[in-house]
Amino acid sequence: MCPASSPAALIAPAEWGVGEPVTTAVFALLSDDELLGEVETIERITAWLAARSVSVVGELSRRRERDAVAALDGDASPRAQSLARVGAREAVVDEVVLATGLGQRAVQTRIDLARKDERHRWTREALAAGRLSWSRVLQVHDKTSAVDPHRMRGVLEQVLAPWQAPADDDPGDDGGLAVPQGVFSWRLGRAVAAATTSKQRHREAIDRRDLWAAITPDADGNLTVTGDAARIAAATGRVETIARRLRKEGDSRSLAHLRSDIALDLLQHGQLADSLPEGATAAYATFAGELPPARVDVTISAASLLGVSNEPGAIVLSGRETHLPARMVRDIAYRAGSTWRRIVTDPATGYMADVTRQGYAITGELRERVFARDRHSRVPGSTRPAALCDTDHDIDYADGGPTSESNASSKHRRGHNHKTHKRWTSRREPEVHGSITWTTGTGRNYTTTPFDHRDPTPTRDENWRALRAYLASRAMENADPDDDDDDDYGSDVDDGKEAAAAATTTLLLALAGHRPRRFPSHSRCGFADAGATGPRRRPRLRP
């Protein structure tokens, strides 16, 4: 809240009881009709508050943009000025996200709507009048990007007009929020179609083409690709043709399963996997030359990997980290071709130890260790996986900052730019696991720390004692003192059982040999399922 001395500050009336628990007792004397009227009033007030939020965020953005342009040299080019405004706008979006918990899209939409132009004027007015809810504003904003700004008033008049039939007409019905959602969506689609050409809509849709994926709670997933209709039709037609050919040649999978398997095989390997039924052919290639194998990075605790606990693992998908049930992660880990990489952490903190390199570039093992330590971007509010971020010197190399874990951290590009262009500042504690305190343009401070690799729900001590005994016994049973030749890992296997046994033995030897006073629940393994199409290899533990 702003101080009371600021006349424009929004302060809710004390009788509203904002922040206090809401009980049904306060509504006991209201009739059903009055209760319904209360809901209508609340929705209109909520819309007005959203309109005020648009104006406030827009004003903050305009101030920061003006300051950013004013800080440039007097002869700055139009492009430099445009970039300065964009950067200032992004910094405002990220700061509002940190202060409120809103998503970036919601804040960016507020800034878009606050622009003083013909396109957004009528939407703002309808929102402030309580005729559009915030969710419908988002719908209008998304669907009308190709509409001429001067036709927006007509579009909104069509979608917000009273909807009831004349026989049931209510003189008090002025449309707006009273229009059912299904009717609103249908009207909006019709109005946009009438106000635009098919060429405009196609261009807008193609400009939004993308690929994204999601993992479901059942540990399967879905992949969505958008693009030109002809290319989508050609790609799906090709998958369908291959599926029907393989089905005709004896493949026992259903057409639905074949379509899924073929599409994923083509994306991962550029060709079908080699597990085809006898007589089936795959005489095609989608790309020329050698392709890198597909890679899947998954992180899981050692205890969960061995089945002692069921702590979920983490998998990177579409630039975000999501979780998989422990059972599914174990299945991936024990597949032929998997490589395991041990991450040893401090039992007290869950952090890692320091590594220093000469020179500016943060590469190789040092970069991998920074990834493993941070797990996510160290910019406040970001969960972008570290492997998809910039690895940055916290104290600039030009200012004497060393190239070491104590001075390197993962920052997603947008947050990195805030630091580089002095829109935000950061201060790093000197230790390898030191926290980073960020100060935003408004002067608010936010602190981030490395990822804590400890299990948030550690297993009971007696279970760890049992695990230590189990490790020692399995290590003695499976160790072969006469076989220390790593080349044996290249032998083919008919299934994953031998690979799983070999990988488990290697991990057990490594962990049992360490013999900590208390088996650390935070020890973790990261591994990659390379999906190689060559000779199958047993999972290996890398130091």
VMD Tcl script that draws the C-alpha trace (Angstrom):
set ca {
  {0.00 0.00 0.00}
  {1.12 3.55 -0.68}
  {1.25 6.00 2.24}
  {-2.00 7.75 3.11}
  {-0.46 11.06 2.08}
  {-0.61 9.93 -1.56}
  {-4.14 10.86 -2.72}
  {-4.06 8.29 -5.56}
  {-3.12 5.40 -3.28}
  {-5.68 2.58 -3.22}
  {-6.77 1.75 0.33}
  {-9.73 -0.56 0.85}
  {-12.41 0.68 3.28}
  {-11.94 -0.77 6.76}
  {-15.49 -2.17 6.80}
  {-14.63 -4.46 3.90}
  {-12.36 -6.47 6.18}
  {-9.75 -7.06 3.50}
  {-7.31 -9.72 4.65}
  {-9.63 -11.14 7.30}
  {-11.28 -14.59 7.06}
  {-14.60 -14.58 5.20}
  {-17.33 -16.49 7.00}
  {-20.82 -17.33 5.82}
  {-22.30 -15.76 8.94}
  {-22.00 -12.28 7.43}
  {-24.40 -13.32 4.64}
  {-27.03 -14.93 6.87}
  {-29.52 -12.05 6.51}
  {-29.22 -11.81 2.71}
  {-31.81 -13.38 0.42}
  {-30.81 -15.65 -2.44}
  {-31.34 -12.79 -4.89}
  {-29.17 -10.50 -2.78}
  {-26.43 -13.14 -2.65}
  {-26.51 -13.37 -6.45}
  {-26.35 -9.58 -6.64}
  {-23.30 -9.68 -4.33}
  {-21.53 -11.99 -6.77}
  {-22.32 -9.60 -9.66}
  {-20.95 -6.65 -7.68}
  {-17.78 -8.52 -6.76}
  {-17.12 -9.41 -10.41}
  {-17.55 -5.77 -11.49}
  {-15.27 -4.52 -8.72}
  {-12.71 -7.18 -9.65}
  {-12.77 -5.99 -13.26}
  {-12.33 -2.37 -12.16}
  {-9.36 -3.35 -9.98}
  {-7.82 -5.14 -12.98}
  {-8.27 -1.94 -15.04}
  {-6.52 0.04 -12.31}
  {-3.70 -2.52 -12.28}
  {-3.32 -2.02 -16.05}
  {-2.95 1.74 -15.56}
  {-0.50 1.42 -12.65}
  {1.77 -1.09 -14.40}
  {1.60 0.97 -17.59}
  {2.67 4.13 -15.75}
  {5.60 2.32 -14.12}
  {6.70 0.99 -17.51}
  {6.46 4.39 -19.18}
  {8.61 5.98 -16.45}
  {11.31 3.32 -16.76}
  {11.31 3.55 -20.55}
  {11.71 7.33 -20.42}
  {14.59 7.01 -17.95}
  {16.30 4.37 -20.08}
  {16.16 6.53 -23.21}
  {17.27 9.62 -21.29}
  {20.36 7.73 -20.06}
  {21.56 7.16 -23.66}
  {23.92 9.44 -25.53}
  {22.24 12.35 -27.28}
  {23.02 10.90 -30.71}
  {21.74 7.39 -29.94}
  {20.19 5.70 -32.96}
  {16.47 4.84 -33.13}
  {17.41 1.17 -32.80}
  {19.41 1.83 -29.62}
  {16.47 3.77 -28.18}
  {14.06 0.97 -29.09}
  {16.29 -1.64 -27.45}
  {16.56 0.51 -24.32}
  {12.77 0.78 -24.10}
  {12.31 -2.97 -24.61}
  {14.88 -3.77 -21.93}
  {13.30 -1.35 -19.45}
  {9.87 -2.85 -20.17}
  {11.16 -6.39 -19.58}
  {12.73 -5.32 -16.29}
  {9.38 -3.89 -15.15}
  {7.60 -7.13 -16.11}
  {10.08 -9.22 -14.11}
  {9.90 -6.90 -11.10}
  {6.10 -6.99 -10.99}
  {6.26 -10.79 -11.27}
  {8.54 -10.92 -8.21}
  {6.36 -8.50 -6.22}
  {3.00 -10.12 -6.99}
  {3.51 -13.71 -8.15}
  {1.70 -12.97 -11.42}
  {2.91 -14.70 -14.59}
  {5.00 -12.86 -17.16}
  {2.20 -13.10 -19.74}
  {-0.32 -11.48 -17.38}
  {2.01 -8.57 -16.62}
  {3.06 -8.10 -20.26}
  {-0.62 -8.00 -21.25}
  {-1.19 -5.21 -18.73}
  {1.61 -3.19 -20.33}
  {0.22 -3.85 -23.81}
  {-3.27 -2.73 -22.79}
  {-1.90 0.41 -21.14}
  {-0.58 1.72 -24.47}
  {-2.39 4.89 -25.43}
  {-3.60 3.75 -28.83}
  {-6.90 3.07 -30.54}
  {-6.53 -0.71 -30.38}
  {-6.58 -0.98 -26.59}
  {-8.65 2.05 -25.63}
  {-12.04 0.32 -25.90}
  {-10.85 -2.81 -24.12}
  {-9.59 -0.74 -21.18}
  {-12.88 1.16 -20.96}
  {-14.96 -2.05 -21.02}
  {-12.75 -3.55 -18.29}
  {-13.03 -0.48 -16.07}
  {-16.83 -0.41 -16.55}
  {-17.08 -4.04 -15.43}
  {-18.36 -5.24 -18.82}
  {-15.27 -7.40 -19.48}
  {-13.64 -9.69 -16.94}
  {-9.85 -10.03 -16.88}
  {-10.03 -13.56 -18.33}
  {-12.11 -12.23 -21.24}
  {-9.68 -9.36 -21.75}
  {-6.93 -11.94 -22.23}
  {-9.15 -13.76 -24.74}
  {-9.85 -10.55 -26.68}
  {-6.18 -9.56 -26.59}
  {-5.10 -12.93 -28.04}
  {-7.78 -13.19 -30.72}
  {-7.81 -9.63 -32.10}
  {-4.13 -9.04 -32.86}
  {-4.90 -9.05 -36.62}
  {-7.91 -6.71 -36.33}
  {-7.48 -3.14 -37.56}
  {-7.33 -0.87 -34.46}
  {-10.11 1.33 -35.82}
  {-12.47 -1.67 -35.96}
  {-11.94 -2.76 -32.34}
  {-14.86 -0.70 -31.01}
  {-17.24 -2.47 -33.37}
  {-15.86 -5.89 -32.43}
  {-16.41 -5.23 -28.72}
  {-19.91 -3.88 -29.30}
  {-20.83 -7.13 -31.03}
  {-19.44 -9.45 -28.34}
  {-20.83 -7.44 -25.39}
  {-24.35 -6.80 -26.74}
  {-27.33 -8.14 -24.71}
  {-27.77 -11.81 -25.50}
  {-31.23 -12.80 -24.24}
  {-34.07 -13.50 -26.68}
  {-36.76 -10.77 -26.88}
  {-39.36 -12.92 -25.08}
  {-37.10 -13.16 -22.02}
  {-35.60 -9.73 -22.42}
  {-34.62 -8.02 -19.18}
  {-34.59 -4.21 -19.40}
  {-31.61 -4.22 -17.04}
  {-29.57 -6.58 -19.22}
  {-26.87 -4.57 -20.96}
  {-24.80 -7.58 -22.00}
  {-21.21 -7.43 -20.81}
  {-20.47 -9.94 -18.08}
  {-24.04 -11.28 -18.36}
  {-23.21 -12.79 -21.76}
  {-22.47 -16.51 -21.18}
  {-18.92 -17.59 -21.91}
  {-19.90 -19.88 -24.77}
  {-21.88 -17.08 -26.46}
  {-19.01 -14.63 -25.86}
  {-16.43 -16.95 -27.49}
  {-18.70 -17.63 -30.48}
  {-19.41 -13.93 -31.00}
  {-15.73 -13.05 -30.72}
  {-14.75 -15.63 -33.32}
  {-17.43 -14.40 -35.71}
  {-16.53 -10.71 -35.19}
  {-12.81 -11.34 -35.74}
  {-13.55 -13.33 -38.90}
  {-15.68 -10.46 -40.24}
  {-13.08 -7.81 -39.34}
  {-10.06 -9.57 -40.85}
  {-9.09 -11.42 -44.00}
  {-8.04 -15.05 -44.08}
  {-4.57 -13.91 -45.23}
  {-4.18 -11.72 -42.15}
  {-5.28 -14.48 -39.80}
  {-2.98 -16.98 -41.48}
  {0.00 -14.63 -41.17}
  {-0.73 -14.02 -37.49}
  {-1.06 -17.74 -36.82}
  {2.20 -18.58 -38.62}
  {3.99 -15.89 -36.65}
  {2.96 -17.74 -33.48}
  {4.18 -21.19 -34.63}
  {6.02 -23.15 -31.96}
  {6.67 -26.54 -30.40}
  {5.98 -27.41 -26.77}
  {5.54 -30.48 -24.64}
  {4.08 -31.50 -21.29}
  {4.46 -34.46 -18.94}
  {1.25 -35.80 -17.40}
  {0.86 -37.14 -13.83}
  {0.79 -40.65 -15.35}
  {4.38 -40.15 -16.61}
  {3.46 -40.09 -20.27}
  {3.51 -36.87 -22.24}
  {2.24 -34.98 -25.23}
  {4.05 -33.01 -27.92}
  {2.39 -30.18 -29.84}
  {3.73 -28.57 -33.01}
  {2.07 -25.65 -34.77}
  {2.95 -24.38 -38.23}
  {1.84 -24.01 -41.81}
  {-1.15 -26.25 -42.55}
  {0.49 -27.79 -45.62}
  {3.60 -28.77 -43.66}
  {1.54 -30.19 -40.79}
  {-0.56 -32.19 -43.25}
  {2.54 -33.46 -45.09}
  {4.26 -34.51 -41.85}
  {1.24 -36.32 -40.44}
  {0.53 -37.90 -43.82}
  {4.06 -39.26 -43.98}
  {3.82 -40.73 -40.49}
  {0.45 -42.29 -41.41}
  {1.88 -43.82 -44.61}
  {4.83 -45.36 -42.75}
  {2.57 -46.66 -39.99}
  {0.24 -48.39 -42.44}
  {3.17 -49.88 -44.36}
  {4.68 -51.36 -41.18}
  {1.29 -52.63 -40.04}
  {0.78 -54.33 -43.40}
  {4.23 -55.93 -43.17}
  {3.49 -57.56 -39.86}
  {4.07 -55.05 -37.09}
  {1.80 -56.04 -34.20}
  {1.38 -52.52 -32.83}
  {-1.86 -50.66 -33.44}
  {-1.91 -47.78 -35.92}
  {-2.26 -45.34 -33.02}
  {0.82 -46.75 -31.29}
  {2.75 -46.83 -34.56}
  {1.97 -43.18 -35.29}
  {3.30 -42.17 -31.88}
  {6.42 -44.37 -32.06}
  {7.28 -43.38 -35.64}
  {6.95 -39.63 -35.01}
  {9.16 -39.80 -31.91}
  {11.71 -42.04 -33.66}
  {12.00 -39.59 -36.53}
  {12.47 -36.64 -34.18}
  {14.98 -38.42 -31.98}
  {17.05 -40.33 -34.51}
  {16.14 -39.11 -38.00}
  {15.08 -42.66 -38.81}
  {13.07 -45.50 -37.36}
  {14.47 -47.38 -34.38}
  {16.09 -50.72 -35.15}
  {13.47 -52.71 -33.22}
  {11.33 -53.54 -36.25}
  {9.62 -56.86 -36.90}
  {11.26 -59.22 -39.38}
  {10.38 -58.27 -42.94}
  {9.46 -54.67 -42.10}
  {11.35 -52.00 -44.01}
  {12.40 -48.48 -43.08}
  {14.09 -47.40 -46.30}
  {13.95 -43.68 -45.75}
  {15.95 -40.94 -44.08}
  {14.71 -37.53 -43.10}
  {18.06 -35.79 -42.95}
  {21.37 -35.94 -44.80}
  {24.58 -36.56 -42.89}
  {25.20 -37.66 -39.31}
  {22.83 -36.51 -36.59}
  {23.66 -36.11 -32.91}
  {21.82 -38.62 -30.71}
  {18.84 -37.40 -28.76}
  {19.63 -36.68 -25.12}
  {17.42 -36.74 -22.04}
  {18.84 -35.33 -18.78}
  {17.26 -36.62 -15.58}
  {18.26 -36.05 -11.95}
  {17.32 -38.34 -9.06}
  {18.60 -39.07 -5.56}
  {20.77 -42.16 -5.11}
  {18.29 -43.49 -2.55}
  {15.42 -43.21 -4.98}
  {17.51 -44.72 -7.79}
  {18.16 -47.79 -5.62}
  {14.49 -48.07 -4.64}
  {15.01 -47.16 -0.97}
  {12.80 -44.08 -1.34}
  {10.33 -42.88 -3.93}
  {11.44 -39.26 -4.19}
  {10.51 -38.09 -7.72}
  {13.17 -37.33 -10.28}
  {13.42 -34.21 -12.43}
  {13.47 -34.03 -16.23}
  {14.03 -30.98 -18.44}
  {11.23 -30.45 -20.96}
  {10.59 -27.48 -23.27}
  {12.96 -25.27 -21.30}
  {11.37 -26.11 -17.95}
  {12.01 -28.67 -15.27}
  {9.17 -31.04 -14.46}
  {8.96 -34.16 -12.33}
  {8.60 -37.86 -13.01}
  {7.66 -40.64 -10.59}
  {10.69 -42.49 -9.21}
  {9.63 -45.71 -10.96}
  {9.74 -44.05 -14.37}
  {13.13 -42.45 -13.69}
  {14.56 -45.81 -12.63}
  {13.29 -47.32 -15.88}
  {15.13 -44.62 -17.86}
  {18.29 -45.02 -15.79}
  {18.53 -48.75 -16.40}
  {17.99 -48.60 -20.16}
  {20.86 -49.64 -22.38}
  {22.83 -46.60 -23.48}
  {22.31 -44.61 -20.28}
  {25.27 -42.82 -18.69}
  {25.29 -42.05 -14.97}
  {27.14 -39.09 -13.48}
  {27.62 -38.94 -9.71}
  {27.17 -35.57 -7.94}
  {28.79 -35.60 -4.47}
  {27.49 -32.89 -2.12}
  {28.23 -31.51 1.33}
  {26.07 -33.42 3.88}
  {25.46 -30.27 5.95}
  {24.46 -27.87 3.19}
  {23.57 -29.95 0.14}
  {26.01 -27.82 -1.92}
  {29.17 -28.69 -3.87}
  {32.90 -27.76 -3.65}
  {34.93 -25.15 -5.63}
  {36.80 -25.48 -8.93}
  {38.87 -22.65 -10.48}
  {40.08 -22.20 -14.07}
  {42.45 -19.77 -15.78}
  {41.07 -17.46 -18.48}
  {37.68 -15.93 -19.19}
  {35.64 -18.76 -20.72}
  {33.51 -20.87 -18.37}
  {33.57 -24.19 -20.19}
  {34.00 -27.91 -19.75}
  {33.91 -29.43 -16.29}
  {33.62 -26.04 -14.56}
  {30.49 -25.18 -16.54}
  {29.00 -28.62 -15.86}
  {29.63 -28.19 -12.13}
  {27.96 -24.78 -12.14}
  {24.96 -26.39 -13.86}
  {24.83 -29.17 -11.27}
  {25.22 -26.76 -8.34}
  {22.62 -24.19 -9.43}
  {20.15 -26.54 -11.17}
  {18.08 -23.44 -12.15}
  {18.77 -19.86 -13.12}
  {19.99 -17.81 -10.15}
  {17.90 -14.83 -11.25}
  {15.04 -14.42 -8.73}
  {11.73 -15.86 -9.81}
  {13.18 -18.03 -12.60}
  {13.03 -21.82 -12.79}
  {14.74 -22.11 -16.18}
  {17.11 -25.11 -16.15}
  {20.75 -24.07 -15.69}
  {21.85 -25.95 -18.82}
  {19.71 -23.57 -20.90}
  {21.10 -20.45 -19.21}
  {24.18 -18.26 -19.66}
  {27.07 -19.04 -17.31}
  {28.10 -15.60 -16.08}
  {30.86 -14.06 -13.95}
  {29.14 -12.53 -10.91}
  {32.02 -10.07 -10.53}
  {32.94 -9.11 -14.10}
  {36.13 -10.70 -15.39}
  {37.29 -7.25 -16.54}
  {37.00 -6.05 -12.93}
  {39.20 -8.86 -11.63}
  {36.52 -11.48 -11.05}
  {38.02 -15.00 -11.16}
  {36.77 -17.78 -13.43}
  {35.70 -20.11 -10.63}
  {32.65 -21.69 -9.09}
  {32.83 -19.01 -6.40}
  {32.29 -16.34 -9.06}
  {30.17 -18.09 -11.69}
  {26.46 -18.72 -11.76}
  {23.69 -19.65 -14.17}
  {21.51 -16.78 -15.37}
  {18.80 -16.98 -17.99}
  {19.44 -14.53 -20.82}
  {16.80 -11.98 -19.85}
  {18.00 -11.73 -16.24}
  {21.61 -11.69 -17.44}
  {20.74 -8.66 -19.59}
  {19.17 -6.89 -16.59}
  {22.55 -7.20 -14.83}
  {24.67 -6.30 -17.87}
  {22.68 -3.15 -18.65}
  {22.52 -2.11 -14.96}
  {18.73 -2.31 -14.84}
  {19.24 -4.59 -11.83}
  {22.36 -5.08 -9.71}
  {23.63 -8.22 -7.99}
  {25.98 -8.95 -5.10}
  {27.50 -12.42 -4.69}
  {28.75 -13.86 -1.39}
  {32.33 -15.13 -1.93}
  {31.83 -18.82 -1.10}
  {31.28 -21.43 -3.81}
  {27.73 -21.84 -2.53}
  {27.34 -18.13 -1.79}
  {23.95 -16.49 -2.09}
  {23.30 -13.77 -4.68}
  {21.35 -10.69 -3.61}
  {19.62 -8.85 -6.43}
  {18.38 -5.26 -6.24}
  {15.68 -4.33 -8.76}
  {15.02 -0.92 -10.29}
  {12.57 -0.07 -7.50}
  {15.19 -0.87 -4.87}
  {13.66 -4.12 -3.61}
  {16.06 -6.93 -2.72}
  {15.71 -10.64 -3.55}
  {18.19 -13.37 -2.61}
  {18.81 -16.66 -4.42}
  {20.91 -19.65 -3.34}
  {22.30 -22.75 -5.07}
  {20.01 -25.75 -5.39}
  {19.83 -27.81 -2.20}
  {20.42 -31.39 -3.32}
  {19.25 -32.89 -0.04}
  {16.08 -34.93 -0.09}
  {13.32 -32.64 1.26}
  {11.73 -35.71 2.90}
  {14.72 -37.76 4.19}
  {14.28 -41.41 4.93}
  {14.32 -42.53 8.55}
  {17.76 -43.24 10.11}
  {17.03 -46.94 10.59}
  {16.37 -47.26 6.86}
  {19.74 -45.70 6.10}
  {21.46 -48.12 8.46}
  {19.78 -50.98 6.62}
  {20.81 -49.47 3.30}
  {24.46 -49.26 4.37}
  {24.44 -52.95 5.25}
  {22.71 -53.73 1.95}
  {25.31 -51.73 0.00}
  {28.20 -53.52 1.65}
  {26.73 -56.98 1.03}
  {25.80 -56.27 -2.61}
  {29.18 -54.73 -3.31}
  {30.95 -57.87 -2.06}
  {28.58 -60.17 -3.98}
  {28.83 -58.37 -7.31}
  {32.47 -57.24 -7.32}
  {34.69 -59.22 -9.70}
  {38.37 -58.60 -8.76}
  {39.56 -60.28 -11.96}
  {37.56 -58.02 -14.26}
  {38.69 -54.40 -14.34}
  {38.57 -53.90 -18.08}
  {36.16 -51.10 -18.98}
  {36.06 -52.29 -22.58}
  {33.61 -55.01 -21.54}
  {31.00 -52.29 -21.32}
  {30.73 -52.33 -25.10}
  {29.30 -55.85 -25.32}
  {25.77 -56.27 -26.64}
  {22.94 -57.34 -24.36}
  {19.61 -58.82 -25.27}
  {17.67 -56.88 -22.69}
  {18.16 -54.35 -19.91}
  {18.62 -56.80 -17.02}
  {22.36 -57.30 -17.41}
  {22.86 -53.59 -17.96}
  {20.87 -52.79 -14.84}
  {22.87 -55.25 -12.75}
  {26.19 -53.87 -13.98}
  {25.14 -50.27 -13.37}
  {23.80 -51.06 -9.90}
  {27.01 -52.87 -8.98}
  {29.14 -49.93 -10.09}
  {27.03 -47.48 -8.10}
  {27.01 -49.73 -5.03}
  {30.80 -50.05 -5.10}
  {31.19 -46.29 -5.37}
  {28.77 -45.56 -2.55}
  {29.83 -48.36 -0.24}
  {33.49 -47.44 -0.74}
  {32.76 -43.90 0.37}
  {31.48 -45.15 3.76}
  {30.08 -41.90 5.16}
  {29.17 -41.77 8.86}
  {25.59 -41.31 7.75}
  {24.48 -42.18 4.25}
  {23.57 -38.77 2.81}
  {20.02 -38.60 1.53}
  {21.11 -35.73 -0.71}
  {23.56 -37.74 -2.81}
  {22.18 -37.64 -6.31}
  {22.79 -39.08 -9.74}
  {22.29 -37.29 -13.00}
  {22.18 -39.36 -16.15}
  {21.38 -39.03 -19.80}
  {19.48 -41.46 -22.01}
  {21.30 -40.81 -25.26}
  {18.94 -42.94 -27.28}
  {21.83 -44.16 -29.42}
  {21.02 -46.36 -32.39}
  {24.41 -48.07 -32.42}
  {25.62 -51.00 -30.24}
  {23.83 -51.07 -26.92}
  {25.97 -50.19 -23.94}
  {25.50 -50.89 -20.28}
  {24.88 -47.89 -18.04}
  {28.19 -46.47 -16.78}
  {29.01 -44.40 -13.74}
  {31.13 -41.37 -14.56}
  {33.17 -39.67 -11.82}
}
mol new
graphics top color blue
foreach p $ca { graphics top sphere $p radius 0.5 }
foreach p [lrange $ca 0 end-1] q [lrange $ca 1 end] { graphics top cylinder $p $q radius 0.2 }
display resetview
